[in-house]
Amino acid sequence: MKKVAFIGSYDKADMIICIAKLLTIMKKKVIVIDATALSKTRYIVPTMQSSKQYITTYENVDVAIGFENFEQIKAYSSLSKTDELDYDYALIDIDSYKGYYYFGIKPEDKKFFVTSFDLYSLRRGLQVLRKIPEPVEVKKVLFTKDMDPKERQYLNFLSKGIKIKWDEDIVYFPFETSDLNAIYSNQRSGRIQLKGLSATYIDGIEYLVEEISDASQGEVKKTVKILEKN
């Protein structure tokens, strides 16, 4: 099972679920783990569950809520500590070093730092990276409407002294009002759809799926078309 860490305090639950859905269309078994303090997915993923810890299936994507580590997920699934979870990918939404540490994120695991440029998202997200003891490679995923060079400079300034090797490639989501409306529509309908999302938002999703799965651009675009038709 490959672990993928989405690090930061910015709201990234809907983006992660969309990525997971595309991976399932590619015949991959995926679990999304909400390891954030607010557990937003508890409120946006339809379920009849009401317990503190549970796993629910949402359009072929398993979503785990309320768990602090993989051992708890295994116990919930009636597995022993030595058993392997039957997933190709675990997409982990993390907003604290505790989540990073307890889910055993390793230097070789893919890591994305997801943020907008409001000070809360920047400073709290960077707190997680600041506590990582070993130099690791992280790719930036930036939500901003107009990428101002001053924003990039400010992020670089705030991240000085952090033991992070920033990947040269940066994923930009020039967030549009239409994207937010489409996401809210998905939440109300209990569906994972691309309808209404801007081309630039979908491009960002495609890029992240390519990075995670190592699939070709053509394969990912075919997968996106399947989801668009549905």
N, CA and C of each residue as an Amber inpcrd file, in Angstrom:
protein
   690
   0.8370000  -1.2010000   0.0000000   0.0000000   0.0000000   0.0000000
   0.8750000   1.2550000   0.0000000   0.6120000   2.1530000  -0.9270000
   1.3530000   3.4000000  -0.9890000   0.6360000   4.4780000  -0.1770000
   1.4000000   5.1550000   0.6650000   0.8430000   6.2460000   1.4650000
   1.1340000   7.5800000   0.7750000   0.1220000   8.4360000   0.7420000
   0.2720000   9.7700000   0.1690000  -0.2170000  10.7660000   1.2030000
   0.6520000  11.6770000   1.6140000   0.3060000  12.6460000   2.6520000
  -0.0350000  13.9990000   2.0300000  -1.2100000  14.4990000   2.3680000
  -1.6200000  15.8500000   1.9830000  -1.5450000  16.6930000   3.2520000
  -0.5190000  17.5240000   3.3380000  -0.1790000  18.2200000   4.5710000
  -0.6250000  19.6740000   4.5030000  -1.1860000  20.1660000   5.6160000
  -1.5470000  21.5770000   5.6970000  -2.8930000  21.7740000   6.3420000
  -3.1450000  23.0020000   6.7610000  -4.4130000  23.3010000   7.4310000
  -5.4830000  23.7830000   6.4590000  -5.1090000  23.9840000   5.1960000
  -6.0890000  24.4080000   4.1970000  -7.0970000  23.2870000   3.9630000
  -8.3470000  23.6460000   3.6970000  -9.4140000  22.6650000   3.4690000
  -9.1720000  21.9400000   2.1400000  -8.8060000  20.6660000   2.2200000
  -8.4470000  19.8980000   1.0320000  -9.2470000  18.6130000   0.8870000
 -10.2650000  18.4400000   1.7260000 -11.0200000  17.1810000   1.7420000
 -11.6680000  16.8770000   0.3960000 -12.3230000  17.8570000  -0.2120000
 -13.0260000  17.6080000  -1.4770000 -12.0410000  17.2700000  -2.5900000
 -10.8980000  17.9470000  -2.6110000  -9.8740000  17.6520000  -3.6140000
  -9.3700000  16.2190000  -3.4770000  -9.1050000  15.7900000  -2.2430000
  -8.5860000  14.4410000  -2.0010000  -9.6130000  13.3900000  -2.4160000
 -10.8680000  13.6110000  -2.0970000 -11.9210000  12.6580000  -2.4510000
 -12.0510000  12.5390000  -3.9650000 -11.9140000  13.6590000  -4.6610000
 -11.9890000  13.6370000  -6.1320000 -10.8280000  12.8320000  -6.7150000
  -9.6330000  13.0230000  -6.1710000  -8.4680000  12.2490000  -6.6110000
  -8.7010000  10.7590000  -6.3680000  -9.2300000  10.4390000  -5.1860000
  -9.4910000   9.0380000  -4.8330000 -10.4910000   8.4070000  -5.7970000
 -11.5270000   9.1570000  -6.1530000 -12.5330000   8.6440000  -7.0820000
 -11.9140000   8.2950000  -8.4280000 -11.0510000   9.1640000  -8.9360000
 -10.4010000   8.8930000 -10.2160000  -9.5160000   7.6520000 -10.1170000
  -8.8330000   7.4760000  -9.0010000  -7.9960000   6.2870000  -8.8220000
  -8.8390000   5.0100000  -8.8160000 -10.0450000   5.0650000  -8.2380000
 -10.9020000   3.8710000  -8.2300000 -11.3910000   3.5420000  -9.6390000
 -11.6180000   4.5620000 -10.4520000 -12.0050000   4.3100000 -11.8460000
 -10.8610000   3.6210000 -12.5850000  -9.6330000   3.8820000 -12.1410000
  -8.4510000   3.2350000 -12.7150000  -8.2120000   1.8540000 -12.1000000
  -9.2460000   1.3250000 -11.4050000  -9.2160000  -0.0230000 -10.8090000
  -8.2750000  -0.1340000  -9.6080000  -8.0560000   0.9730000  -8.9190000
  -7.2520000   0.9590000  -7.7120000  -8.1610000   0.9880000  -6.4890000
  -7.7310000   0.3020000  -5.4410000  -8.4920000   0.3080000  -4.1910000
  -7.8960000   1.3880000  -3.2900000  -8.7550000   2.3060000  -2.8550000
  -8.2690000   3.5080000  -2.1790000  -9.0050000   3.7320000  -0.8620000
  -8.2370000   4.1580000   0.1460000  -8.8360000   4.6200000   1.3890000
  -8.3870000   6.0530000   1.6270000  -9.3370000   6.9160000   1.9330000
  -9.0470000   8.2970000   2.3210000  -9.1350000   8.3580000   3.8420000
  -8.0830000   8.8570000   4.4640000  -8.0440000   8.9300000   5.9260000
  -8.0400000  10.3950000   6.3440000  -9.0760000  10.7840000   7.0690000
  -9.1300000  12.1500000   7.5880000  -8.4730000  12.1710000   8.9580000
  -7.2270000  12.6650000   8.9990000  -6.4870000  12.7320000  10.2580000
  -6.3960000  14.1750000  10.7530000  -7.3480000  15.0070000  10.3450000
  -7.3340000  16.4150000  10.7440000  -8.0960000  16.6200000  12.0450000
  -7.8860000  17.7730000  12.6380000  -8.5290000  18.0850000  13.9150000
 -10.0440000  18.2250000  13.7670000 -10.4910000  18.8190000  12.6590000
 -11.9260000  19.0780000  12.4810000 -12.6800000  17.9100000  11.8530000
 -11.9770000  16.9910000  11.2100000 -12.6140000  15.8520000  10.5340000
 -13.7880000  16.2930000   9.6590000 -13.5100000  17.2000000   8.7280000
 -14.5650000  17.7600000   7.8850000 -15.3100000  16.6960000   7.0970000
 -14.5920000  15.6330000   6.6900000 -15.2470000  14.6050000   5.8810000
 -16.3880000  13.9270000   6.6250000 -16.3900000  14.0060000   7.9460000
 -17.5110000  13.4620000   8.7370000 -18.8270000  14.1170000   8.3260000
 -18.7480000  15.3640000   7.8930000 -19.9460000  16.1410000   7.5900000
 -20.2510000  16.2290000   6.0920000 -19.2740000  15.9350000   5.2350000
 -19.5420000  16.0740000   3.8010000 -19.6980000  14.7440000   3.0800000
 -19.2680000  13.6450000   3.7090000 -19.4250000  12.3290000   3.0860000
 -20.6890000  11.6780000   3.6350000 -21.6560000  11.3390000   2.7740000
 -22.9240000  10.7650000   3.2500000 -22.7020000   9.4350000   3.9630000
 -23.3180000   9.2650000   5.1240000 -23.2160000   8.0080000   5.8670000
 -24.3080000   7.9560000   6.9290000 -24.6320000   6.7330000   7.3430000
 -25.5640000   6.5390000   8.4580000 -24.8020000   6.3420000   9.7630000
 -23.4650000   6.3260000   9.6820000 -22.6410000   6.0980000  10.8650000
 -22.6910000   7.3130000  11.7860000 -22.6020000   7.0560000  13.0790000
 -22.5920000   8.1620000  14.0400000 -21.5310000   7.9780000  15.1240000
 -20.7640000   6.8840000  15.0340000 -19.7520000   6.6090000  16.0470000
 -18.5330000   7.5100000  15.8530000 -17.6730000   7.5480000  16.8620000
 -16.4790000   8.3890000  16.8080000 -15.5220000   7.9180000  15.7240000
 -15.3560000   6.6130000  15.5940000 -14.4730000   6.0360000  14.5890000
 -15.2810000   5.1470000  13.6490000 -15.1180000   5.3580000  12.3610000
 -15.8090000   4.4780000  11.4170000 -15.1680000   4.5830000  10.0340000
 -15.4600000   3.5620000   9.2200000 -15.0840000   3.5630000   7.8030000
 -16.3600000   3.4290000   6.9950000 -16.5610000   4.3260000   6.0650000
 -17.7270000   4.2640000   5.2030000 -17.2670000   4.2490000   3.7520000
 -18.0940000   3.7130000   2.8680000 -17.7480000   3.6580000   1.4460000
 -18.5620000   4.6920000   0.6920000 -17.8730000   5.5250000  -0.0600000
 -18.4850000   6.6370000  -0.7820000 -18.0830000   6.5330000  -2.2460000
 -19.0090000   6.0450000  -3.0850000 -18.7400000   5.8560000  -4.5200000
 -17.4390000   5.0770000  -4.7510000 -17.3500000   3.9370000  -4.1000000
 -16.2220000   3.0070000  -4.2140000 -14.9440000   3.4770000  -3.5120000
 -15.0030000   4.5990000  -2.8370000 -13.8700000   5.0950000  -2.0560000
 -14.1570000   4.8390000  -0.5770000 -13.2670000   4.1310000   0.1090000
 -13.4070000   3.9650000   1.5560000 -12.8850000   5.2200000   2.2450000
 -13.6550000   5.7080000   3.2100000 -13.2930000   6.9190000   3.9420000
 -13.2340000   6.5880000   5.4250000 -12.0750000   6.8150000   6.0290000
 -11.8690000   6.5080000   7.4550000 -11.8480000   7.7980000   8.2550000
 -12.6570000   7.8250000   9.3030000 -12.8040000   9.0360000  10.1060000
 -12.6280000   8.6980000  11.5840000 -11.8500000   9.5290000  12.2720000
 -11.6970000   9.3940000  13.7160000 -10.5560000   8.5060000  14.1680000
  -9.7500000   8.0150000  13.2350000  -8.6490000   7.1090000  13.5820000
  -7.3490000   7.8940000  13.7270000  -6.5190000   7.4640000  14.6770000
  -5.2590000   8.1550000  14.9380000  -4.0570000   7.4640000  14.3130000
  -4.2360000   6.2210000  13.8600000  -3.1200000   5.4830000  13.2590000
  -3.6690000   4.2740000  12.5040000  -2.7750000   3.5910000  11.8010000
  -3.1970000   2.4180000  11.0280000  -3.5840000   1.2480000  11.9250000
  -3.0010000   1.1630000  13.1050000  -3.3390000   0.0720000  14.0280000
  -4.8080000   0.1250000  14.4060000  -5.3320000   1.3340000  14.6470000
  -6.7550000   1.4710000  14.9730000  -7.6320000   1.0850000  13.7960000
  -7.2050000   1.4190000  12.5910000  -7.9650000   1.0450000  11.3950000
  -7.9690000  -0.4700000  11.2290000  -6.8280000  -1.1050000  11.4840000
  -6.7530000  -2.5650000  11.3970000  -7.6670000  -3.2220000  12.4280000
  -7.6670000  -2.7040000  13.6550000  -8.5170000  -3.2620000  14.7060000
  -9.9900000  -3.1280000  14.3250000 -10.3640000  -1.9800000  13.7750000
 -11.7460000  -1.7530000  13.3310000 -12.1190000  -2.7520000  12.2380000
 -11.1500000  -3.0890000  11.3860000 -11.3790000  -4.0070000  10.2650000
 -11.1420000  -5.4650000  10.6420000 -11.0010000  -5.7290000  11.9530000
 -10.7830000  -7.0880000  12.4900000  -9.5070000  -7.7230000  11.9290000
  -8.4770000  -6.9200000  11.7580000  -7.1760000  -7.4020000  11.3140000
  -6.1910000  -7.3630000  12.4700000  -5.1780000  -8.2120000  12.4060000
  -4.1260000  -8.1610000  13.4170000  -3.1270000  -7.0630000  13.0520000
  -2.2490000  -6.7340000  13.9850000  -1.2600000  -5.6860000  13.7460000
  -0.3140000  -6.0490000  12.6070000  -0.1140000  -7.3400000  12.3870000
   0.8130000  -7.7770000  11.3410000   0.1480000  -7.9030000   9.9670000
  -1.1880000  -7.8530000   9.9390000  -1.9000000  -7.9270000   8.6640000
  -1.7080000  -6.6420000   7.8680000  -1.7760000  -6.7730000   6.5530000
  -1.6930000  -5.6050000   5.6810000  -3.0980000  -5.1520000   5.2920000
  -3.3090000  -3.8620000   5.2560000  -4.5770000  -3.3370000   4.7610000
  -4.6570000  -3.5580000   3.2520000  -5.8260000  -3.9530000   2.7910000
  -5.9990000  -4.3320000   1.3890000  -6.3380000  -3.1190000   0.5200000
  -5.3650000  -2.2090000   0.3850000  -5.5500000  -1.0160000  -0.4420000
  -4.3030000  -0.7850000  -1.2870000  -4.5230000  -0.2040000  -2.4560000
  -3.3920000   0.2180000  -3.2700000  -2.8320000   1.5520000  -2.7800000
  -3.7550000   2.4310000  -2.3550000  -3.3500000   3.7580000  -1.9050000
  -4.0960000   4.1640000  -0.6340000  -3.3640000   4.8150000   0.2610000
  -3.9710000   5.4940000   1.4120000  -3.6750000   6.9780000   1.2370000
  -4.7180000   7.7750000   1.0250000  -4.5750000   9.2290000   0.8820000
  -4.9040000   9.8380000   2.2450000  -3.9100000  10.4580000   2.8770000
  -4.0600000  10.8820000   4.2700000  -4.0770000  12.4000000   4.3630000
  -5.1660000  12.9290000   4.9010000  -5.3380000  14.3680000   5.1050000
  -4.7880000  14.7080000   6.4850000  -3.7030000  15.4860000   6.5210000
  -2.9620000  15.7330000   7.7620000  -2.8410000  17.2250000   8.0180000
  -3.1360000  17.6610000   9.2440000  -2.9310000  19.0700000   9.5860000
  -2.1200000  19.2490000  10.8710000  -1.4270000  18.1820000  11.3020000
  -0.5860000  18.2760000  12.5030000   0.5700000  17.2870000  12.3800000
   1.6330000  17.5660000  13.1090000   2.7600000  16.6310000  13.0910000
   2.3680000  15.3080000  13.7370000   1.4460000  15.3620000  14.6900000
   0.9570000  14.1370000  15.3340000   0.4310000  13.1680000  14.2850000
  -0.3920000  13.6570000  13.3500000  -0.9220000  12.8060000  12.2830000
   0.1770000  12.2920000  11.3840000   1.1320000  13.1500000  11.0690000
   2.2660000  12.7610000  10.2210000   3.0520000  11.6240000  10.8740000
   3.3040000  11.7660000  12.1730000   4.1120000  10.7910000  12.9050000
   3.3490000   9.4830000  13.1360000   2.1060000   9.5790000  13.6240000
   1.3480000   8.3790000  13.9770000   0.9710000   7.5280000  12.7680000
   0.8360000   8.1500000  11.5940000   0.5420000   7.3660000  10.3890000
   1.8150000   6.9520000   9.6670000   2.9460000   7.1820000  10.3120000
   4.2180000   6.6440000   9.8400000   4.6380000   7.1010000   8.4600000
   4.4750000   8.3970000   8.1750000   4.8890000   8.9080000   6.8720000
   6.4100000   8.8400000   6.7730000   6.8970000   8.1970000   5.7210000
   8.3250000   7.9650000   5.5290000   8.8800000   8.9120000   4.4580000
  10.2110000   9.0930000   4.4300000  10.8070000   9.9620000   3.4000000
  10.4360000   9.5570000   1.9750000  10.2470000   8.2480000   1.7500000
   9.9400000   7.7940000   0.3860000   8.4670000   7.9690000   0.0000000
   7.5930000   8.2570000   0.9630000   6.1740000   8.4650000   0.6550000
   5.9790000   9.8120000  -0.0340000   5.0130000   9.8760000  -0.9350000
   4.7250000  11.1420000  -1.6130000   4.0710000  12.1060000  -0.6270000
   4.5070000  13.3700000  -0.7100000   4.0180000  14.3800000   0.2150000
   3.6860000  15.6660000  -0.5460000   2.5020000  16.2010000  -0.2750000
   2.0710000  17.4560000  -0.8890000   1.7300000  18.4470000   0.2200000
   2.2790000  19.6510000   0.1110000   1.9240000  20.7220000   1.0430000
   0.8580000  21.5680000   0.3740000  -0.3510000  21.5480000   0.9360000
  -1.5000000  22.2140000   0.3260000  -1.8360000  23.4630000   1.1390000
  -1.8600000  24.6200000   0.4630000  -2.1460000  25.8530000   1.1920000
  -2.7250000  26.9130000   0.2640000  -3.4210000  27.8630000   0.8710000
  -3.7270000  29.1200000   0.2040000  -2.7610000  30.1320000   0.8140000
  -2.9980000  31.4170000   0.5850000  -2.0520000  32.4020000   1.0940000
  -2.6130000  33.2410000   2.2360000  -3.6910000  32.7550000   2.8650000
  -4.0910000  33.4130000   4.1060000  -3.1120000  32.9860000   5.1970000
  -2.8730000  33.8640000   6.1420000  -1.8200000  33.6180000   7.1380000
  -2.0810000  32.3790000   7.9810000  -3.3570000  32.1020000   8.2990000
  -3.6660000  30.9180000   9.1160000  -3.2030000  29.6510000   8.4030000
  -3.5960000  29.5090000   7.1410000  -3.2260000  28.3020000   6.3880000
  -1.7140000  28.1870000   6.2430000  -1.0690000  29.3130000   5.9280000
   0.3820000  29.2870000   5.7340000   1.1170000  28.9130000   7.0160000
   0.8570000  29.6650000   8.0860000   1.6300000  29.4860000   9.3140000
   1.3310000  28.1430000   9.9810000   0.0590000  27.7670000  10.0570000
  -0.2780000  26.5040000  10.7240000   0.1780000  25.3180000   9.8980000
   0.0770000  25.4270000   8.5840000   0.5520000  24.3390000   7.7370000
   2.0520000  24.1450000   7.8470000   2.7950000  25.2500000   7.8630000
   4.2440000  25.1680000   7.9610000   4.7050000  24.6490000   9.3190000
   3.8640000  24.7930000  10.3490000   4.1970000  24.2220000  11.6610000
   4.4370000  22.7210000  11.5620000   3.6310000  22.0570000  10.7400000
   3.7890000  20.6090000  10.5630000   5.1490000  20.3130000   9.9470000
   5.4780000  21.0110000   8.8600000   6.7470000  20.7700000   8.1690000
   7.9340000  21.1000000   9.0570000   7.7830000  22.1140000   9.9010000
   8.8930000  22.5390000  10.7570000   9.2930000  21.4530000  11.7480000
   8.3680000  20.5770000  12.1060000   8.6480000  19.5460000  13.1020000
   9.1910000  18.2530000  12.5010000   9.2020000  18.1600000  11.1660000
   9.7270000  16.9470000  10.5310000  11.2470000  16.9290000  10.6990000
  11.7800000  15.9010000  11.3530000  13.2060000  15.9220000  11.7100000
  14.1750000  15.6900000  10.5660000  13.7560000  14.9400000   9.5250000
  14.6880000  14.6140000   8.4540000  14.3260000  15.3680000   7.1790000
  15.3210000  15.7090000   6.3570000  15.0260000  16.3830000   5.0850000
  14.1800000  15.4780000   4.1820000  13.0480000  15.9580000   3.7400000
  12.1760000  15.1860000   2.8560000  11.7360000  16.0690000   1.6940000
  11.3760000  15.4170000   0.5990000  10.9220000  16.1600000  -0.5760000
   9.4140000  16.3610000  -0.5160000   8.9910000  17.5870000  -0.7310000
   7.5740000  17.9530000  -0.6660000   7.2330000  18.7920000  -1.8840000
   6.0700000  18.5240000  -2.4570000   5.5970000  19.3160000  -3.5930000
   4.5450000  20.3070000  -3.1100000   4.6260000  21.5380000  -3.5870000
   3.6620000  22.5700000  -3.2060000   2.4000000  22.4740000  -4.0680000
   1.2470000  22.5550000  -3.4070000  -0.0420000  22.6600000  -4.0900000
  -0.6600000  23.9600000  -3.5820000  -0.7290000  24.9680000  -4.4470000
  -1.0850000  26.3130000  -4.0210000  -2.4410000  26.7280000  -4.5770000
  -3.3370000  27.0850000  -3.6690000  -4.6540000  27.5790000  -4.0520000
  -4.6170000  29.1060000  -4.0210000  -4.6170000  29.7030000  -5.1950000
  -4.5970000  31.1580000  -5.2870000  -5.1700000  31.5770000  -6.6270000
  -5.9270000  32.6400000  -6.6340000  -6.5600000  33.0790000  -7.8800000
  -5.5450000  33.6890000  -8.8340000  -4.7320000  34.5860000  -8.3320000
  -3.6900000  35.2120000  -9.1380000  -2.3670000  35.0400000  -8.4060000
  -1.4470000  34.2760000  -9.0060000  -0.1760000  33.9910000  -8.3500000
   0.7260000  35.2150000  -8.4200000   0.8000000  35.9300000  -7.3130000
   1.6420000  37.1070000  -7.2020000   3.0430000  36.6690000  -6.7790000
   4.1020000  37.1580000  -7.4590000   5.4700000  36.8020000  -7.0330000
   5.7250000  37.0930000  -5.5580000   5.0340000  38.1090000  -5.0210000
   5.2060000  38.4360000  -3.6010000   4.7070000  37.3020000  -2.7130000
   3.6450000  36.5960000  -3.1630000   3.1280000  35.4660000  -2.3950000
   4.1630000  34.3480000  -2.3240000   4.7840000  34.0600000  -3.4570000
   5.8030000  33.0130000  -3.4930000   6.9940000  33.3920000  -2.6080000
   7.3900000  34.6570000  -2.6930000   8.5040000  35.1340000  -1.8650000
   8.1620000  35.0270000  -0.3800000   6.9070000  35.3460000  -0.0430000
   6.4990000  35.2960000   1.3580000   6.4980000  33.8580000   1.8740000
   6.0210000  32.9280000   1.0520000   6.0410000  31.5150000   1.4330000
   7.4840000  31.0490000   1.6300000   8.3670000  31.4380000   0.7380000
   9.7770000  31.0660000   0.8770000  10.3800000  31.6630000   2.1410000
   9.9820000  32.8960000   2.4640000  10.4760000  33.5540000   3.6730000
  10.0120000  32.8080000   4.9190000   8.7060000  32.4460000   4.9700000
   8.1680000  31.7550000   6.1440000   8.7570000  30.3660000   6.3130000
   9.1590000  29.7500000   5.2020000   9.6540000  28.3660000   5.2770000
  11.1740000  28.2840000   5.4380000  11.8330000  29.4100000   5.6560000
  13.2800000  29.3970000   5.8790000  13.6120000  28.5670000   7.1200000
  14.6520000  27.7630000   7.0230000  15.0910000  26.9750000   8.1590000
  14.3800000  25.6410000   8.3020000  13.3400000  25.4060000   7.4970000
  12.6210000  24.1330000   7.5560000  13.3870000  23.0880000   6.7320000
  13.5160000  21.8880000   7.2820000  14.2870000  20.8350000   6.6020000
  13.4670000  20.1750000   5.4970000  13.1210000  20.9740000   4.5120000
  12.2910000  20.4910000   3.4100000  13.0210000  20.7290000   2.1000000
  12.9760000  19.7280000   1.2190000  13.4790000  19.9060000  -0.1370000
  12.2610000  20.1150000  -1.0350000  12.0160000  21.3650000  -1.3940000
  10.8450000  21.6460000  -2.2180000  11.0520000  21.0990000  -3.6230000
  10.0530000  20.3610000  -4.1090000  10.0760000  19.9010000  -5.4870000
  10.0150000  21.1250000  -6.4070000  10.7360000  21.0710000  -7.5190000
  10.7520000  22.2130000  -8.4340000   9.3790000  22.4650000  -9.0570000
   8.6200000  21.4040000  -9.2930000   7.2790000  21.5650000  -9.8610000
   6.3140000  22.0460000  -8.7880000   5.4470000  22.9640000  -9.1690000
   4.4210000  23.4910000  -8.2660000   3.0640000  23.3030000  -8.9320000
   2.0900000  22.8320000  -8.1730000   0.7330000  22.6470000  -8.6910000
  -0.0960000  23.8540000  -8.2740000  -0.6690000  24.5530000  -9.2630000
  -1.4790000  25.7370000  -8.9820000  -2.9580000  25.4360000  -9.1970000
  -3.7680000  25.8600000  -8.2470000  -5.2210000  25.8210000  -8.3870000
  -5.7050000  27.2750000  -8.3320000  -5.8550000  27.9300000  -9.4910000
  -6.3820000  29.2980000  -9.4810000  -7.8800000  29.2650000  -9.1860000
  -8.2030000  29.1630000  -7.9120000  -9.5500000  28.8490000  -7.4570000
 -10.5580000  29.8880000  -7.9340000 -11.5960000  29.4230000  -8.6170000
 -12.6580000  30.2820000  -9.1210000 -13.9240000  30.0940000  -8.2940000
 -14.7980000  31.0860000  -8.3300000 -16.0840000  30.9760000  -7.6260000
 -16.8750000  29.7820000  -8.1500000 -16.7490000  29.5080000  -9.4510000
 -17.4730000  28.3770000 -10.0380000 -17.0090000  27.0550000  -9.4310000
 -15.7210000  26.9640000  -9.0790000 -15.2070000  25.7400000  -8.4560000
 -15.8640000  25.5230000  -7.1040000 -15.9640000  26.5840000  -6.3340000
 -16.5840000  26.4860000  -5.0140000 -18.0530000  26.0940000  -5.1380000
 -18.7510000  26.6880000  -6.1000000 -20.1620000  26.3540000  -6.3160000
 -20.3160000  24.8860000  -6.7060000 -19.4110000  24.3820000  -7.5590000
 -19.4760000  22.9790000  -7.9890000 -19.2060000  22.0400000  -6.8130000
 -18.2630000  22.3950000  -5.9690000 -17.9500000  21.5790000  -4.7950000
 -19.1410000  21.5350000  -3.8400000 -19.7610000  22.6820000  -3.6010000
 -20.9440000  22.7200000  -2.7210000 -22.0830000  21.9010000  -3.3080000
 -22.2290000  21.9510000  -4.6430000 -23.2730000  21.1690000  -5.3060000
 -23.0280000  19.6760000  -5.1120000 -21.7580000  19.2460000  -5.2340000
 -21.4010000  17.8470000  -4.9920000 -21.7560000  17.4260000  -3.5740000
 -21.4420000  18.2860000  -2.6240000 -21.7160000  17.9590000  -1.2240000
 -23.2140000  17.7830000  -0.9840000 -24.0100000  18.6730000  -1.5650000
 -25.4700000  18.5900000  -1.3610000 -26.0700000  17.3570000  -2.0320000
 -25.5220000  16.9930000  -3.1880000 -26.0780000  15.8570000  -3.9350000
 -25.5220000  14.5190000  -3.4670000 -24.4380000  14.5510000  -2.6860000
 -23.8110000  13.3050000  -2.2500000 -23.1580000  12.5530000  -3.3910000
 -22.6420000  13.3110000  -4.3570000 -22.0010000  12.7210000  -5.5300000
 -20.5930000  13.2790000  -5.6990000 -19.7480000  12.5170000  -6.3920000
 -18.4220000  13.0020000  -6.7710000 -18.4670000  13.2520000  -8.2700000
 -18.5290000  14.5230000  -8.6540000 -18.6610000  14.8870000 -10.0550000
 -17.6710000  15.9840000 -10.4100000 -17.3880000  16.1090000 -11.6950000
 -16.5120000  17.1760000 -12.1770000 -17.3140000  18.3170000 -12.7970000
 -18.5990000  18.1190000 -12.9540000 -19.4520000  19.1240000 -13.5890000
 -19.3620000  20.4550000 -12.8440000 -19.0940000  21.5140000 -13.6030000
 -19.0350000  22.8480000 -13.0170000 -17.6510000  23.2800000 -12.5760000
 -16.7120000  22.3260000 -12.4580000 -15.3550000  22.6820000 -12.0680000
 -14.6250000  23.3090000 -13.2540000 -13.7900000  24.2970000 -12.9820000
 -13.0600000  24.9720000 -14.0460000 -12.0160000  24.0430000 -14.6600000
 -11.6210000  24.3620000 -15.8890000 -10.6090000  23.5570000 -16.5810000
  -9.2940000  23.5530000 -15.8130000  -8.9530000  24.6770000 -15.1840000
  -7.6870000  24.7500000 -14.4480000  -7.7380000  23.8940000 -13.1770000
  -8.9010000  23.8140000 -12.5400000  -9.0460000  22.9560000 -11.3570000
  -8.8890000  21.4900000 -11.7680000  -9.5470000  21.1090000 -12.8530000
  -9.4600000  19.7290000 -13.3400000  -8.0290000  19.4010000 -13.7660000
  -7.3410000  20.3670000 -14.3800000  -5.9250000  20.1560000 -14.7590000
  -5.0900000  19.8330000 -13.5170000  -5.3430000  20.5560000 -12.4280000
  -4.6120000  20.3090000 -11.1860000  -4.8740000  18.9240000 -10.6350000
  -6.1370000  18.5030000 -10.6840000  -6.5010000  17.1620000 -10.2250000
  -5.8060000  16.1060000 -11.0820000  -5.8270000  16.3000000 -12.3930000
  -5.1790000  15.3520000 -13.3120000  -3.6950000  15.2220000 -12.9880000
  -3.0440000  16.3400000 -12.7680000  -1.6100000  16.3180000 -12.4760000
  -1.3290000  15.5230000 -11.1980000  -2.1300000  15.7390000 -10.1720000
  -1.9100000  15.0390000  -8.9060000  -2.1560000  13.5400000  -9.0510000
  -3.1650000  13.1600000  -9.8380000  -3.4200000  11.7340000 -10.0760000
  -2.2360000  11.1030000 -10.8100000  -1.6980000  11.8170000 -11.7970000
  -0.5030000  11.3200000 -12.5080000   0.6510000  11.1140000 -11.5380000
   0.8790000  12.1010000 -10.6670000   1.9830000  12.0350000  -9.7120000
   1.8350000  10.8530000  -8.7540000   0.6190000  10.6270000  -8.3020000
   0.3720000   9.5790000  -7.3070000   0.4300000   8.1920000  -7.9360000
  -0.1670000   8.0520000  -9.1150000  -0.3390000   6.7250000  -9.7180000
   0.7660000   6.3420000 -10.6950000   1.5410000   7.3220000 -11.1260000
   2.5480000   7.1070000 -12.1770000   1.9160000   6.6860000 -13.4980000
   0.6200000   6.9510000 -13.6480000  -0.0600000   6.6740000 -14.9180000
   0.3170000   7.7570000 -15.9240000   0.1600000   7.4610000 -17.1990000
   0.4720000   8.4450000 -18.2310000  -0.6040000   9.5220000 -18.2700000
  -0.2550000  10.6480000 -18.8510000  -1.2180000  11.7370000 -18.9870000
  -2.4440000  11.2820000 -19.7670000  -2.2090000  10.4790000 -20.8070000
  -3.3220000   9.9800000 -21.6130000  -4.2640000   9.1010000 -20.8150000
  -3.7120000   8.2190000 -19.9840000  -4.5420000   7.3500000 -19.1440000
  -5.4110000   8.1630000 -18.1880000  -4.8010000   9.1810000 -17.5970000
  -5.5400000   9.9920000 -16.6240000  -6.6390000  10.7810000 -17.3210000
  -6.3530000  11.3290000 -18.4910000  -7.3670000  12.0920000 -19.2170000
  -8.5520000  11.1990000 -19.6040000  -8.2840000   9.9490000 -19.9830000
  -9.3670000   9.0120000 -20.2840000 -10.2250000   8.7630000 -19.0460000
  -9.5540000   8.6540000 -17.9010000 -10.2730000   8.4310000 -16.6430000
 -11.1500000   9.6220000 -16.3070000 -10.6250000  10.8260000 -16.5100000
 -11.4000000  12.0450000 -16.2560000 -12.6390000  12.0840000 -17.1470000
 -12.4900000  11.6820000 -18.3990000 -13.6330000  11.6800000 -19.3210000
 -14.7120000  10.7010000 -18.8570000 -14.2840000   9.5720000 -18.2980000
 -15.2640000   8.5980000 -17.7790000 -16.0790000   9.2190000 -16.6480000
 -15.3760000   9.9190000 -15.7290000 -16.0800000  10.5420000 -14.6100000
 -16.9730000  11.6750000 -15.0950000 -16.5110000  12.4150000 -16.0920000
 -17.3310000  13.5170000 -16.6350000 -18.6220000  12.9870000 -17.2520000
 -18.5320000  11.8270000 -17.9260000 -19.7320000  11.2440000 -18.5440000
 -20.7330000  10.7620000 -17.4960000 -20.2030000  10.3240000 -16.3580000
 -21.0850000   9.8470000 -15.2950000 -21.7440000  10.9710000 -14.5240000
